[in-house]
């Protein structure tokens, strides 16, 4: 919700681009895109990654950057999955097709 409703042009661009790739089913194994989105978000929101390390080794829990990465992958991965399911649902079953039977 925060990404979609953001007034930041950078976050809006991130949302548009990742959504477009999800709709085209092109996000699989595109980890560098997520890393660039995280970097752009941290820069735009002025998040000091040295103050917010990926993991707190003492408390053994994930902090902002790592949690944000997980969220982005889940949000846009889910959008891609929904698109894949919609594509599969649109195919009419053909009982004569061995591919459909499989």
Gaussian input, Z-matrix of N, CA and C with variables (Angstrom, degrees):
# hf/3-21g

backbone

0 1
 N
 C     1     B1
 C     2     B2     1     A1
 N     3     B3     2     A2     1     D1
 C     4     B4     3     A3     2     D2
 C     5     B5     4     A4     3     D3
 N     6     B6     5     A5     4     D4
 C     7     B7     6     A6     5     D5
 C     8     B8     7     A7     6     D6
 N     9     B9     8     A8     7     D7
 C    10    B10     9     A9     8     D8
 C    11    B11    10    A10     9     D9
 N    12    B12    11    A11    10    D10
 C    13    B13    12    A12    11    D11
 C    14    B14    13    A13    12    D12
 N    15    B15    14    A14    13    D13
 C    16    B16    15    A15    14    D14
 C    17    B17    16    A16    15    D15
 N    18    B18    17    A17    16    D16
 C    19    B19    18    A18    17    D17
 C    20    B20    19    A19    18    D18
 N    21    B21    20    A20    19    D19
 C    22    B22    21    A21    20    D20
 C    23    B23    22    A22    21    D21
 N    24    B24    23    A23    22    D22
 C    25    B25    24    A24    23    D23
 C    26    B26    25    A25    24    D24
 N    27    B27    26    A26    25    D25
 C    28    B28    27    A27    26    D26
 C    29    B29    28    A28    27    D27
 N    30    B30    29    A29    28    D28
 C    31    B31    30    A30    29    D29
 C    32    B32    31    A31    30    D30
 N    33    B33    32    A32    31    D31
 C    34    B34    33    A33    32    D32
 C    35    B35    34    A34    33    D33
 N    36    B36    35    A35    34    D34
 C    37    B37    36    A36    35    D35
 C    38    B38    37    A37    36    D36
 N    39    B39    38    A38    37    D37
 C    40    B40    39    A39    38    D38
 C    41    B41    40    A40    39    D39
 N    42    B42    41    A41    40    D40
 C    43    B43    42    A42    41    D41
 C    44    B44    43    A43    42    D42
 N    45    B45    44    A44    43    D43
 C    46    B46    45    A45    44    D44
 C    47    B47    46    A46    45    D45
 N    48    B48    47    A47    46    D46
 C    49    B49    48    A48    47    D47
 C    50    B50    49    A49    48    D48
 N    51    B51    50    A50    49    D49
 C    52    B52    51    A51    50    D50
 C    53    B53    52    A52    51    D51
 N    54    B54    53    A53    52    D52
 C    55    B55    54    A54    53    D53
 C    56    B56    55    A55    54    D54
 N    57    B57    56    A56    55    D55
 C    58    B58    57    A57    56    D56
 C    59    B59    58    A58    57    D57
 N    60    B60    59    A59    58    D58
 C    61    B61    60    A60    59    D59
 C    62    B62    61    A61    60    D60
 N    63    B63    62    A62    61    D61
 C    64    B64    63    A63    62    D62
 C    65    B65    64    A64    63    D63
 N    66    B66    65    A65    64    D64
 C    67    B67    66    A66    65    D65
 C    68    B68    67    A67    66    D66
 N    69    B69    68    A68    67    D67
 C    70    B70    69    A69    68    D68
 C    71    B71    70    A70    69    D69
 N    72    B72    71    A71    70    D70
 C    73    B73    72    A72    71    D71
 C    74    B74    73    A73    72    D72
 N    75    B75    74    A74    73    D73
 C    76    B76    75    A75    74    D74
 C    77    B77    76    A76    75    D75
 N    78    B78    77    A77    76    D76
 C    79    B79    78    A78    77    D77
 C    80    B80    79    A79    78    D78
 N    81    B81    80    A80    79    D79
 C    82    B82    81    A81    80    D80
 C    83    B83    82    A82    81    D81
 N    84    B84    83    A83    82    D82
 C    85    B85    84    A84    83    D83
 C    86    B86    85    A85    84    D84
 N    87    B87    86    A86    85    D85
 C    88    B88    87    A87    86    D86
 C    89    B89    88    A88    87    D87
 N    90    B90    89    A89    88    D88
 C    91    B91    90    A90    89    D89
 C    92    B92    91    A91    90    D90
 N    93    B93    92    A92    91    D91
 C    94    B94    93    A93    92    D92
 C    95    B95    94    A94    93    D93
 N    96    B96    95    A95    94    D94
 C    97    B97    96    A96    95    D95
 C    98    B98    97    A97    96    D96
 N    99    B99    98    A98    97    D97
 C   100   B100    99    A99    98    D98
 C   101   B101   100   A100    99    D99
 N   102   B102   101   A101   100   D100
 C   103   B103   102   A102   101   D101
 C   104   B104   103   A103   102   D102
 N   105   B105   104   A104   103   D103
 C   106   B106   105   A105   104   D104
 C   107   B107   106   A106   105   D105
 N   108   B108   107   A107   106   D106
 C   109   B109   108   A108   107   D107
 C   110   B110   109   A109   108   D108
 N   111   B111   110   A110   109   D109
 C   112   B112   111   A111   110   D110
 C   113   B113   112   A112   111   D111
 N   114   B114   113   A113   112   D112
 C   115   B115   114   A114   113   D113
 C   116   B116   115   A115   114   D114
 N   117   B117   116   A116   115   D115
 C   118   B118   117   A117   116   D116
 C   119   B119   118   A118   117   D117
 N   120   B120   119   A119   118   D118
 C   121   B121   120   A120   119   D119
 C   122   B122   121   A121   120   D120
 N   123   B123   122   A122   121   D121
 C   124   B124   123   A123   122   D122
 C   125   B125   124   A124   123   D123
 N   126   B126   125   A125   124   D124
 C   127   B127   126   A126   125   D125
 C   128   B128   127   A127   126   D126
 N   129   B129   128   A128   127   D127
 C   130   B130   129   A129   128   D128
 C   131   B131   130   A130   129   D129
 N   132   B132   131   A131   130   D130
 C   133   B133   132   A132   131   D131
 C   134   B134   133   A133   132   D132
 N   135   B135   134   A134   133   D133
 C   136   B136   135   A135   134   D134
 C   137   B137   136   A136   135   D135
 N   138   B138   137   A137   136   D136
 C   139   B139   138   A138   137   D137
 C   140   B140   139   A139   138   D138
 N   141   B141   140   A140   139   D139
 C   142   B142   141   A141   140   D140
 C   143   B143   142   A142   141   D141
 N   144   B144   143   A143   142   D142
 C   145   B145   144   A144   143   D143
 C   146   B146   145   A145   144   D144
 N   147   B147   146   A146   145   D145
 C   148   B148   147   A147   146   D146
 C   149   B149   148   A148   147   D147
 N   150   B150   149   A149   148   D148
 C   151   B151   150   A150   149   D149
 C   152   B152   151   A151   150   D150
 N   153   B153   152   A152   151   D151
 C   154   B154   153   A153   152   D152
 C   155   B155   154   A154   153   D153
 N   156   B156   155   A155   154   D154
 C   157   B157   156   A156   155   D155
 C   158   B158   157   A157   156   D156
 N   159   B159   158   A158   157   D157
 C   160   B160   159   A159   158   D158
 C   161   B161   160   A160   159   D159
 N   162   B162   161   A161   160   D160
 C   163   B163   162   A162   161   D161
 C   164   B164   163   A163   162   D162
 N   165   B165   164   A164   163   D163
 C   166   B166   165   A165   164   D164
 C   167   B167   166   A166   165   D165
 N   168   B168   167   A167   166   D166
 C   169   B169   168   A168   167   D167
 C   170   B170   169   A169   168   D168
 N   171   B171   170   A170   169   D169
 C   172   B172   171   A171   170   D170
 C   173   B173   172   A172   171   D171
 N   174   B174   173   A173   172   D172
 C   175   B175   174   A174   173   D173
 C   176   B176   175   A175   174   D174
 N   177   B177   176   A176   175   D175
 C   178   B178   177   A177   176   D176
 C   179   B179   178   A178   177   D177
 N   180   B180   179   A179   178   D178
 C   181   B181   180   A180   179   D179
 C   182   B182   181   A181   180   D180
 N   183   B183   182   A182   181   D181
 C   184   B184   183   A183   182   D182
 C   185   B185   184   A184   183   D183
 N   186   B186   185   A185   184   D184
 C   187   B187   186   A186   185   D185
 C   188   B188   187   A187   186   D186
 N   189   B189   188   A188   187   D187
 C   190   B190   189   A189   188   D188
 C   191   B191   190   A190   189   D189
 N   192   B192   191   A191   190   D190
 C   193   B193   192   A192   191   D191
 C   194   B194   193   A193   192   D192
 N   195   B195   194   A194   193   D193
 C   196   B196   195   A195   194   D194
 C   197   B197   196   A196   195   D195
 N   198   B198   197   A197   196   D196
 C   199   B199   198   A198   197   D197
 C   200   B200   199   A199   198   D198
 N   201   B201   200   A200   199   D199
 C   202   B202   201   A201   200   D200
 C   203   B203   202   A202   201   D201
 N   204   B204   203   A203   202   D202
 C   205   B205   204   A204   203   D203
 C   206   B206   205   A205   204   D204
 N   207   B207   206   A206   205   D205
 C   208   B208   207   A207   206   D206
 C   209   B209   208   A208   207   D207
 N   210   B210   209   A209   208   D208
 C   211   B211   210   A210   209   D209
 C   212   B212   211   A211   210   D210
 N   213   B213   212   A212   211   D211
 C   214   B214   213   A213   212   D212
 C   215   B215   214   A214   213   D213
 N   216   B216   215   A215   214   D214
 C   217   B217   216   A216   215   D215
 C   218   B218   217   A217   216   D216
 N   219   B219   218   A218   217   D217
 C   220   B220   219   A219   218   D218
 C   221   B221   220   A220   219   D219
 N   222   B222   221   A221   220   D220
 C   223   B223   222   A222   221   D221
 C   224   B224   223   A223   222   D222
 N   225   B225   224   A224   223   D223
 C   226   B226   225   A225   224   D224
 C   227   B227   226   A226   225   D225
 N   228   B228   227   A227   226   D226
 C   229   B229   228   A228   227   D227
 C   230   B230   229   A229   228   D228
 N   231   B231   230   A230   229   D229
 C   232   B232   231   A231   230   D230
 C   233   B233   232   A232   231   D231
 N   234   B234   233   A233   232   D232
 C   235   B235   234   A234   233   D233
 C   236   B236   235   A235   234   D234
 N   237   B237   236   A236   235   D235
 C   238   B238   237   A237   236   D236
 C   239   B239   238   A238   237   D237
 N   240   B240   239   A239   238   D238
 C   241   B241   240   A240   239   D239
 C   242   B242   241   A241   240   D240
 N   243   B243   242   A242   241   D241
 C   244   B244   243   A243   242   D242
 C   245   B245   244   A244   243   D243
 N   246   B246   245   A245   244   D244
 C   247   B247   246   A246   245   D245
 C   248   B248   247   A247   246   D246
 N   249   B249   248   A248   247   D247
 C   250   B250   249   A249   248   D248
 C   251   B251   250   A250   249   D249
 N   252   B252   251   A251   250   D250
 C   253   B253   252   A252   251   D251
 C   254   B254   253   A253   252   D252
 N   255   B255   254   A254   253   D253
 C   256   B256   255   A255   254   D254
 C   257   B257   256   A256   255   D255
 N   258   B258   257   A257   256   D256
 C   259   B259   258   A258   257   D257
 C   260   B260   259   A259   258   D258
 N   261   B261   260   A260   259   D259
 C   262   B262   261   A261   260   D260
 C   263   B263   262   A262   261   D261
 N   264   B264   263   A263   262   D262
 C   265   B265   264   A264   263   D263
 C   266   B266   265   A265   264   D264
 N   267   B267   266   A266   265   D265
 C   268   B268   267   A267   266   D266
 C   269   B269   268   A268   267   D267
 N   270   B270   269   A269   268   D268
 C   271   B271   270   A270   269   D269
 C   272   B272   271   A271   270   D270
 N   273   B273   272   A272   271   D271
 C   274   B274   273   A273   272   D272
 C   275   B275   274   A274   273   D273
 N   276   B276   275   A275   274   D274
 C   277   B277   276   A276   275   D275
 C   278   B278   277   A277   276   D276
 N   279   B279   278   A278   277   D277
 C   280   B280   279   A279   278   D278
 C   281   B281   280   A280   279   D279
 N   282   B282   281   A281   280   D280
 C   283   B283   282   A282   281   D281
 C   284   B284   283   A283   282   D282
 N   285   B285   284   A284   283   D283
 C   286   B286   285   A285   284   D284
 C   287   B287   286   A286   285   D285
 N   288   B288   287   A287   286   D286
 C   289   B289   288   A288   287   D287
 C   290   B290   289   A289   288   D288
 N   291   B291   290   A290   289   D289
 C   292   B292   291   A291   290   D290
 C   293   B293   292   A292   291   D291
 N   294   B294   293   A293   292   D292
 C   295   B295   294   A294   293   D293
 C   296   B296   295   A295   294   D294
 N   297   B297   296   A296   295   D295
 C   298   B298   297   A297   296   D296
 C   299   B299   298   A298   297   D297
 N   300   B300   299   A299   298   D298
 C   301   B301   300   A300   299   D299
 C   302   B302   301   A301   300   D300
 N   303   B303   302   A302   301   D301
 C   304   B304   303   A303   302   D302
 C   305   B305   304   A304   303   D303

   B1=1.4506
   B2=1.5216
   B3=1.3041
   B4=1.4576
   B5=1.5246
   B6=1.3042
   B7=1.4651
   B8=1.5276
   B9=1.3025
   B10=1.4653
   B11=1.5234
   B12=1.3159
   B13=1.4672
   B14=1.5275
   B15=1.3024
   B16=1.4608
   B17=1.5285
   B18=1.3254
   B19=1.4659
   B20=1.5238
   B21=1.3035
   B22=1.4655
   B23=1.5287
   B24=1.3281
   B25=1.4719
   B26=1.5367
   B27=1.3150
   B28=1.4668
   B29=1.5247
   B30=1.3292
   B31=1.4637
   B32=1.5279
   B33=1.3190
   B34=1.4615
   B35=1.5298
   B36=1.3312
   B37=1.4625
   B38=1.5280
   B39=1.3334
   B40=1.4680
   B41=1.5223
   B42=1.3243
   B43=1.4617
   B44=1.5176
   B45=1.3376
   B46=1.4657
   B47=1.5291
   B48=1.3351
   B49=1.4655
   B50=1.5349
   B51=1.3306
   B52=1.4658
   B53=1.5241
   B54=1.3357
   B55=1.4719
   B56=1.5226
   B57=1.3337
   B58=1.4669
   B59=1.5279
   B60=1.3225
   B61=1.4614
   B62=1.5238
   B63=1.3235
   B64=1.4678
   B65=1.5255
   B66=1.3444
   B67=1.4709
   B68=1.5205
   B69=1.3276
   B70=1.4623
   B71=1.5339
   B72=1.3222
   B73=1.4614
   B74=1.5264
   B75=1.3241
   B76=1.4605
   B77=1.5296
   B78=1.3211
   B79=1.4598
   B80=1.5214
   B81=1.2944
   B82=1.4632
   B83=1.5226
   B84=1.3213
   B85=1.4701
   B86=1.5282
   B87=1.3038
   B88=1.4673
   B89=1.5323
   B90=1.3135
   B91=1.4628
   B92=1.5218
   B93=1.3300
   B94=1.4609
   B95=1.5290
   B96=1.3264
   B97=1.4643
   B98=1.5171
   B99=1.3220
   B100=1.4592
   B101=1.5242
   B102=1.3265
   B103=1.4701
   B104=1.5237
   B105=1.3288
   B106=1.4657
   B107=1.5222
   B108=1.3282
   B109=1.4648
   B110=1.5246
   B111=1.3167
   B112=1.4688
   B113=1.5233
   B114=1.3165
   B115=1.4669
   B116=1.5344
   B117=1.3316
   B118=1.4666
   B119=1.5218
   B120=1.3201
   B121=1.4629
   B122=1.5212
   B123=1.3225
   B124=1.4695
   B125=1.5247
   B126=1.3259
   B127=1.4625
   B128=1.5232
   B129=1.3262
   B130=1.4642
   B131=1.5259
   B132=1.3068
   B133=1.4693
   B134=1.5324
   B135=1.3295
   B136=1.4617
   B137=1.5319
   B138=1.3162
   B139=1.4628
   B140=1.5215
   B141=1.3004
   B142=1.4571
   B143=1.5302
   B144=1.3245
   B145=1.4710
   B146=1.5216
   B147=1.3177
   B148=1.4697
   B149=1.5299
   B150=1.3279
   B151=1.4641
   B152=1.5254
   B153=1.3107
   B154=1.4666
   B155=1.5211
   B156=1.3264
   B157=1.4724
   B158=1.5284
   B159=1.3139
   B160=1.4660
   B161=1.5246
   B162=1.3180
   B163=1.4659
   B164=1.5206
   B165=1.3052
   B166=1.4616
   B167=1.5221
   B168=1.3365
   B169=1.4595
   B170=1.5295
   B171=1.3157
   B172=1.4696
   B173=1.5172
   B174=1.3111
   B175=1.4637
   B176=1.5243
   B177=1.3415
   B178=1.4717
   B179=1.5270
   B180=1.3180
   B181=1.4519
   B182=1.5244
   B183=1.3105
   B184=1.4529
   B185=1.5216
   B186=1.3273
   B187=1.4614
   B188=1.5205
   B189=1.3011
   B190=1.4598
   B191=1.5253
   B192=1.3027
   B193=1.4747
   B194=1.5313
   B195=1.3115
   B196=1.4637
   B197=1.5353
   B198=1.3274
   B199=1.4655
   B200=1.5313
   B201=1.3220
   B202=1.4640
   B203=1.5248
   B204=1.3286
   B205=1.4674
   B206=1.5327
   B207=1.3105
   B208=1.4676
   B209=1.5267
   B210=1.3180
   B211=1.4646
   B212=1.5268
   B213=1.3292
   B214=1.4702
   B215=1.5249
   B216=1.3138
   B217=1.4639
   B218=1.5259
   B219=1.3231
   B220=1.4639
   B221=1.5263
   B222=1.3315
   B223=1.4636
   B224=1.5248
   B225=1.3272
   B226=1.4576
   B227=1.5194
   B228=1.3130
   B229=1.4601
   B230=1.5191
   B231=1.3361
   B232=1.4652
   B233=1.5290
   B234=1.3394
   B235=1.4656
   B236=1.5259
   B237=1.3175
   B238=1.4626
   B239=1.5289
   B240=1.3246
   B241=1.4654
   B242=1.5279
   B243=1.3237
   B244=1.4692
   B245=1.5272
   B246=1.3324
   B247=1.4662
   B248=1.5276
   B249=1.3403
   B250=1.4631
   B251=1.5294
   B252=1.3158
   B253=1.4681
   B254=1.5237
   B255=1.3355
   B256=1.4671
   B257=1.5295
   B258=1.3228
   B259=1.4670
   B260=1.5267
   B261=1.3220
   B262=1.4661
   B263=1.5233
   B264=1.3157
   B265=1.4670
   B266=1.5193
   B267=1.3205
   B268=1.4601
   B269=1.5265
   B270=1.3399
   B271=1.4661
   B272=1.5303
   B273=1.3167
   B274=1.4598
   B275=1.5282
   B276=1.3152
   B277=1.4601
   B278=1.5220
   B279=1.3145
   B280=1.4673
   B281=1.5231
   B282=1.3326
   B283=1.4745
   B284=1.5247
   B285=1.3408
   B286=1.4816
   B287=1.5237
   B288=1.3238
   B289=1.4614
   B290=1.5242
   B291=1.3421
   B292=1.4732
   B293=1.5321
   B294=1.3234
   B295=1.4695
   B296=1.5222
   B297=1.3262
   B298=1.4646
   B299=1.5217
   B300=1.3147
   B301=1.4568
   B302=1.5382
   B303=1.3426
   B304=1.4707
   B305=1.5082
   A1=110.10
   A2=115.96
   A3=120.60
   A4=111.42
   A5=117.47
   A6=120.96
   A7=110.32
   A8=116.84
   A9=121.57
   A10=111.35
   A11=118.48
   A12=121.51
   A13=113.31
   A14=117.71
   A15=121.00
   A16=111.36
   A17=116.07
   A18=121.19
   A19=111.17
   A20=116.73
   A21=121.36
   A22=109.85
   A23=117.30
   A24=119.26
   A25=112.73
   A26=116.95
   A27=120.20
   A28=110.25
   A29=117.75
   A30=120.37
   A31=111.40
   A32=116.98
   A33=119.80
   A34=110.12
   A35=116.52
   A36=120.54
   A37=110.88
   A38=116.68
   A39=120.97
   A40=109.86
   A41=116.74
   A42=120.99
   A43=111.19
   A44=117.23
   A45=120.71
   A46=110.50
   A47=116.19
   A48=119.85
   A49=112.08
   A50=117.28
   A51=119.30
   A52=111.28
   A53=117.43
   A54=120.58
   A55=110.65
   A56=116.35
   A57=120.69
   A58=110.55
   A59=116.39
   A60=120.18
   A61=111.55
   A62=116.59
   A63=120.12
   A64=110.48
   A65=116.75
   A66=120.44
   A67=111.89
   A68=116.57
   A69=120.63
   A70=111.59
   A71=116.14
   A72=123.63
   A73=111.65
   A74=115.81
   A75=121.51
   A76=113.60
   A77=118.20
   A78=120.23
   A79=114.69
   A80=118.02
   A81=121.30
   A82=110.88
   A83=115.21
   A84=123.79
   A85=113.99
   A86=117.72
   A87=122.15
   A88=109.31
   A89=116.00
   A90=121.39
   A91=112.49
   A92=117.23
   A93=120.11
   A94=110.82
   A95=117.67
   A96=120.79
   A97=111.18
   A98=115.82
   A99=119.56
   A100=110.61
   A101=116.51
   A102=119.81
   A103=110.79
   A104=116.95
   A105=120.65
   A106=110.91
   A107=117.00
   A108=120.93
   A109=110.65
   A110=116.41
   A111=121.06
   A112=110.09
   A113=116.01
   A114=120.48
   A115=110.97
   A116=116.71
   A117=120.83
   A118=111.10
   A119=116.77
   A120=120.69
   A121=110.81
   A122=116.67
   A123=120.77
   A124=110.78
   A125=117.03
   A126=120.85
   A127=110.69
   A128=116.39
   A129=121.37
   A130=111.68
   A131=115.79
   A132=120.62
   A133=112.59
   A134=115.63
   A135=122.82
   A136=111.99
   A137=114.39
   A138=121.10
   A139=107.39
   A140=115.90
   A141=121.20
   A142=107.78
   A143=116.06
   A144=119.55
   A145=112.05
   A146=117.47
   A147=119.90
   A148=110.61
   A149=116.14
   A150=120.25
   A151=111.17
   A152=115.24
   A153=121.10
   A154=108.52
   A155=117.75
   A156=119.51
   A157=110.47
   A158=114.73
   A159=118.80
   A160=112.42
   A161=116.29
   A162=119.59
   A163=109.15
   A164=115.33
   A165=120.84
   A166=105.56
   A167=116.45
   A168=121.11
   A169=112.80
   A170=116.78
   A171=119.19
   A172=111.73
   A173=115.85
   A174=118.61
   A175=111.91
   A176=116.92
   A177=122.67
   A178=112.59
   A179=116.55
   A180=118.48
   A181=109.43
   A182=114.40
   A183=121.46
   A184=108.31
   A185=117.27
   A186=120.67
   A187=110.10
   A188=117.38
   A189=122.69
   A190=116.00
   A191=119.30
   A192=120.92
   A193=111.16
   A194=117.35
   A195=120.35
   A196=111.08
   A197=116.77
   A198=120.57
   A199=110.50
   A200=116.57
   A201=121.39
   A202=110.48
   A203=116.93
   A204=121.36
   A205=110.02
   A206=116.04
   A207=120.94
   A208=110.17
   A209=117.05
   A210=121.21
   A211=111.81
   A212=116.75
   A213=119.76
   A214=111.45
   A215=116.67
   A216=120.24
   A217=110.46
   A218=117.20
   A219=120.05
   A220=111.99
   A221=117.50
   A222=121.28
   A223=110.62
   A224=116.56
   A225=119.29
   A226=111.96
   A227=117.96
   A228=121.11
   A229=110.74
   A230=115.78
   A231=121.17
   A232=109.95
   A233=116.83
   A234=119.92
   A235=110.50
   A236=116.76
   A237=120.66
   A238=110.06
   A239=117.47
   A240=121.33
   A241=110.85
   A242=116.96
   A243=120.65
   A244=109.97
   A245=116.99
   A246=121.04
   A247=110.24
   A248=117.74
   A249=121.37
   A250=110.77
   A251=116.23
   A252=120.58
   A253=110.45
   A254=116.66
   A255=119.76
   A256=111.38
   A257=116.55
   A258=120.08
   A259=110.93
   A260=116.48
   A261=120.26
   A262=111.35
   A263=116.54
   A264=120.50
   A265=112.09
   A266=117.49
   A267=120.70
   A268=113.27
   A269=116.65
   A270=120.70
   A271=109.29
   A272=115.77
   A273=121.07
   A274=108.93
   A275=115.09
   A276=120.41
   A277=110.14
   A278=115.42
   A279=122.08
   A280=107.96
   A281=117.75
   A282=119.44
   A283=114.11
   A284=117.21
   A285=121.26
   A286=111.86
   A287=116.86
   A288=121.19
   A289=109.77
   A290=115.82
   A291=119.31
   A292=110.88
   A293=116.36
   A294=119.91
   A295=110.48
   A296=116.90
   A297=120.49
   A298=110.81
   A299=116.46
   A300=119.60
   A301=110.70
   A302=115.73
   A303=119.23
   A304=110.06
   D1=-42.18
   D2=-179.06
   D3=-63.30
   D4=-40.63
   D5=-179.91
   D6=-69.59
   D7=-45.91
   D8=-176.50
   D9=-65.39
   D10=-37.14
   D11=-176.37
   D12=-95.56
   D13=3.57
   D14=-178.34
   D15=-63.04
   D16=142.67
   D17=175.83
   D18=-91.38
   D19=-4.54
   D20=179.39
   D21=-72.28
   D22=124.39
   D23=178.00
   D24=-58.65
   D25=-33.93
   D26=179.60
   D27=-66.44
   D28=-46.85
   D29=179.24
   D30=-67.91
   D31=-34.65
   D32=175.76
   D33=-62.97
   D34=-42.38
   D35=179.20
   D36=-65.04
   D37=-41.20
   D38=177.11
   D39=-58.36
   D40=-47.66
   D41=-179.20
   D42=-62.26
   D43=-45.95
   D44=-179.06
   D45=-61.81
   D46=-46.52
   D47=-176.07
   D48=-67.69
   D49=-46.46
   D50=179.70
   D51=-66.96
   D52=-35.69
   D53=176.81
   D54=-65.91
   D55=-41.84
   D56=179.10
   D57=-61.35
   D58=-45.13
   D59=179.35
   D60=-65.86
   D61=-37.17
   D62=177.01
   D63=-64.45
   D64=-43.30
   D65=178.65
   D66=-63.11
   D67=-32.53
   D68=179.19
   D69=-88.74
   D70=1.93
   D71=179.42
   D72=58.34
   D73=44.96
   D74=-177.05
   D75=-114.87
   D76=12.75
   D77=-175.95
   D78=-86.25
   D79=-17.41
   D80=-175.54
   D81=-56.48
   D82=124.32
   D83=178.49
   D84=61.08
   D85=28.04
   D86=177.25
   D87=-102.66
   D88=53.73
   D89=-173.85
   D90=-61.55
   D91=-30.76
   D92=-178.64
   D93=-63.59
   D94=-31.74
   D95=177.72
   D96=-64.56
   D97=-40.33
   D98=178.35
   D99=-67.63
   D100=-39.10
   D101=179.33
   D102=-64.90
   D103=-38.60
   D104=176.97
   D105=-66.36
   D106=-38.14
   D107=177.81
   D108=-65.19
   D109=-40.08
   D110=178.53
   D111=-65.14
   D112=-44.68
   D113=179.59
   D114=-62.75
   D115=-43.41
   D116=179.15
   D117=-64.41
   D118=-39.46
   D119=178.01
   D120=-65.19
   D121=-45.51
   D122=-179.80
   D123=-61.86
   D124=-40.00
   D125=178.60
   D126=-67.57
   D127=-47.76
   D128=-178.01
   D129=-62.74
   D130=-43.80
   D131=-177.40
   D132=-88.30
   D133=3.68
   D134=178.02
   D135=54.99
   D136=48.05
   D137=178.92
   D138=-89.29
   D139=119.03
   D140=178.88
   D141=-79.79
   D142=104.92
   D143=-176.11
   D144=-69.25
   D145=-17.12
   D146=175.88
   D147=-75.62
   D148=-30.29
   D149=175.25
   D150=-82.06
   D151=-23.04
   D152=-178.97
   D153=-121.16
   D154=75.43
   D155=-178.56
   D156=-65.72
   D157=166.51
   D158=-178.76
   D159=-63.72
   D160=-39.81
   D161=-178.28
   D162=-135.15
   D163=140.74
   D164=173.52
   D165=-92.17
   D166=104.09
   D167=-173.91
   D168=-67.19
   D169=-22.73
   D170=-178.94
   D171=-82.18
   D172=-41.39
   D173=-178.39
   D174=-93.21
   D175=-10.00
   D176=177.48
   D177=58.27
   D178=43.36
   D179=174.66
   D180=-133.06
   D181=157.40
   D182=-177.73
   D183=-78.84
   D184=136.00
   D185=177.48
   D186=-110.38
   D187=-169.20
   D188=-162.51
   D189=-47.62
   D190=-59.23
   D191=-172.06
   D192=-59.56
   D193=-46.35
   D194=179.67
   D195=-66.22
   D196=-39.79
   D197=178.69
   D198=-66.39
   D199=-40.18
   D200=177.97
   D201=-63.00
   D202=-41.10
   D203=177.45
   D204=-58.98
   D205=-47.89
   D206=179.75
   D207=-59.53
   D208=-43.63
   D209=-179.66
   D210=-62.52
   D211=-47.16
   D212=179.65
   D213=-59.74
   D214=-45.80
   D215=-179.74
   D216=-62.16
   D217=-41.62
   D218=-179.23
   D219=-69.94
   D220=-43.00
   D221=-177.96
   D222=-62.80
   D223=-52.74
   D224=-174.61
   D225=-80.98
   D226=-25.44
   D227=171.81
   D228=-65.68
   D229=-38.99
   D230=177.30
   D231=-64.98
   D232=-42.97
   D233=177.91
   D234=-60.23
   D235=-40.37
   D236=179.14
   D237=-66.29
   D238=-42.09
   D239=178.64
   D240=-61.09
   D241=-43.19
   D242=178.81
   D243=-60.20
   D244=-42.47
   D245=179.02
   D246=-62.80
   D247=-42.50
   D248=178.90
   D249=-62.39
   D250=-41.64
   D251=179.63
   D252=-65.57
   D253=-42.18
   D254=178.10
   D255=-61.38
   D256=-39.34
   D257=178.00
   D258=-64.49
   D259=-42.96
   D260=178.72
   D261=-65.03
   D262=-39.07
   D263=-179.82
   D264=-65.88
   D265=-27.05
   D266=-176.93
   D267=-78.68
   D268=-10.94
   D269=-179.40
   D270=-83.43
   D271=123.70
   D272=178.64
   D273=-75.34
   D274=132.98
   D275=-179.21
   D276=-67.92
   D277=133.43
   D278=177.33
   D279=-120.25
   D280=106.74
   D281=-177.66
   D282=-64.40
   D283=-16.71
   D284=179.05
   D285=-82.65
   D286=-14.77
   D287=-176.37
   D288=-87.85
   D289=125.16
   D290=177.65
   D291=-68.74
   D292=-30.72
   D293=177.25
   D294=-63.76
   D295=-40.17
   D296=178.43
   D297=-68.77
   D298=-38.48
   D299=179.96
   D300=-65.02
   D301=-38.28
   D302=177.87
   D303=-68.55

